[in-house]
Amino acid sequence: MPQTSAVDHTHRLVPSPAGRLHLVEQGDGPLVLLLHGFPESWYTWRHQLPALAAAGYRAVAVDVRGYGRSSRPAEVDAYRMLELVADNAAVVEALGERSAVLVGHDWGATIAATSALVRPDVFRAVALLSVPYTPPGGPRPSEVFARMGGEEEFYVSYFQEPGRAEAEIEPDVRGWLAGFYAALSADTIPEADPHFVARGGRLRDRFPVGRLPHWLSDADLDVYAGEFERTGMTGALNRYRNMDRDWQDLADFAGAPVTQPSLFIGGGLDASTTWLADAIAAYPTTLPALTASHILDGCGHFLQQERPAETNRLLIEWLKGLSGHVLGLGSQRSG
């Protein structure tokens, strides 16, 4: 049975191809699914859930497969992108709806965009936070990332070998997460680029030490750390270990645009925004129904936590501008 907390969040476990997915829900109205990135959980949307509910939406934050209270299959290839698309469609079905708007951050943005690409019948609009849309295709991802590091190793390559990053993170989950969040936040970004690993080194060697970003309290950090201390990091890291499989699985969609109404919000100090500037410039072709693209000056990667009020305003303005057909008004099914 669903359980409602004192702040009106309803926690649910629903069936999915993974086994089960954990959701946190607030509000009534058109369904908006919120998809987090690495290394987070539904909790990354704690500021958006009440704001979207107050604006008239049924906001549902998902623990993505491998995270939190959602199932964590043992097989690495269970975390390929098409499996996560199937999870999202299963959530819509389990909630008694026919369609949903997707909002994704970091990996969640890529999952959201791919879900819209593969299942346009279910996902009618998509908002991407921090990570721009790049169509499937191009060179094999592992080869691209191997070239990025030069004398060092790019973090995505570092994450590829099962057990390697886990050995760095899991002895001190709380300390590692604190450093990771600080390394990508505007007020605590280090001088040395934290996305690269010196040969024989660790990713955390370039993380700030003893400083939390302004958006992260000790209590917030406890929530994130508590989940990963319980689950371990493998489920989350396995997303990175499927990028070549995704490249193969999505070959039929190579170069394809996402044609549904879309929104992009990025941080001006976020490496994802600067590295992928060409992807943002290509939006007239790759996101032809883009409503707006916003870069938040002086903001880092975790923008919905760093700038919650501004992010909420932009999301709600965008949602209010969508048509009733896109929002699925009149097509909801009873739960």
Summary of the structure (lengths in Angstrom):
residues: 335
radius of gyration: 18.6
end to end distance: 13.0
largest distance: 57.7
contacts: 1161
relative contact order: 0.16
helix: 44%
strand: 17%
